[in-house]
């Protein structure tokens, strides 16, 4: 896998200074226009899809954790009615190794809000967060972020599901 330089588009920019702010710790950044990625996902996001999927995992055989996850599902539906929220699964589904439910975000703002909210409110649940770039395998394996404990996905099943979808 090759990665494009994060400085593409800034090749001819003025060098940044090493000047510190008044706190003596943080670096001074010259003022500039607000980045467009605050409002719109950049490439390689697939504009025909939602921006991010949040898969909230819970251990289905742990009654206390399953109860918490069910309550979390309801709370997210109440707190974020503008998001797309799928059914609550009480068993593993697809490449996911434990029970889960999924929430989709459509804007960078929604993504940041849900991410930060889940960091402090997920309880014992783990959260797999991935973008939708048009490459589902890479989205679930290389571009994935975890909040809490990570779980190994069934990548063989993921490849099979994607191959069937491509036909």
Secondary structure in CASP SS format (residue, H / E / C, confidence):
PFRMAT SS
TARGET T0000
AUTHOR 0000-0000-0000
METHOD secondary structure of the structure
MODEL  1
X C 1.00
X C 1.00
X C 1.00
X C 1.00
X C 1.00
X C 1.00
X C 1.00
X C 1.00
X C 1.00
X C 1.00
X C 1.00
X C 1.00
X C 1.00
X C 1.00
X C 1.00
X C 1.00
X C 1.00
X C 1.00
X C 1.00
X E 1.00
X C 1.00
X C 1.00
X C 1.00
X C 1.00
X C 1.00
X C 1.00
X E 1.00
X C 1.00
X C 1.00
X C 1.00
X C 1.00
X C 1.00
X C 1.00
X C 1.00
X C 1.00
X H 1.00
X H 1.00
X H 1.00
X C 1.00
X C 1.00
X C 1.00
X C 1.00
X C 1.00
X C 1.00
X C 1.00
X C 1.00
X C 1.00
X C 1.00
X C 1.00
X C 1.00
X C 1.00
X E 1.00
X E 1.00
X E 1.00
X E 1.00
X E 1.00
X E 1.00
X E 1.00
X C 1.00
X C 1.00
X C 1.00
X C 1.00
X H 1.00
X H 1.00
X H 1.00
X H 1.00
X H 1.00
X H 1.00
X H 1.00
X H 1.00
X H 1.00
X H 1.00
X H 1.00
X H 1.00
X H 1.00
X H 1.00
X H 1.00
X H 1.00
X H 1.00
X C 1.00
X C 1.00
X C 1.00
X C 1.00
X E 1.00
X E 1.00
X C 1.00
X C 1.00
X C 1.00
X C 1.00
X C 1.00
X C 1.00
X C 1.00
X C 1.00
X C 1.00
X C 1.00
X C 1.00
X C 1.00
X C 1.00
X E 1.00
X E 1.00
X E 1.00
X E 1.00
X E 1.00
X E 1.00
X E 1.00
X C 1.00
X C 1.00
X H 1.00
X H 1.00
X H 1.00
X H 1.00
X H 1.00
X H 1.00
X H 1.00
X H 1.00
X H 1.00
X H 1.00
X H 1.00
X H 1.00
X H 1.00
X H 1.00
X C 1.00
X C 1.00
X C 1.00
X C 1.00
X E 1.00
X E 1.00
X E 1.00
X E 1.00
X E 1.00
X E 1.00
X C 1.00
X C 1.00
X C 1.00
X C 1.00
X H 1.00
X H 1.00
X H 1.00
X H 1.00
X H 1.00
X H 1.00
X C 1.00
X C 1.00
X C 1.00
X E 1.00
X E 1.00
X E 1.00
X C 1.00
X C 1.00
X C 1.00
X C 1.00
X C 1.00
X C 1.00
X C 1.00
X H 1.00
X H 1.00
X H 1.00
X H 1.00
X H 1.00
X H 1.00
X H 1.00
X H 1.00
X H 1.00
X H 1.00
X H 1.00
X H 1.00
X C 1.00
END
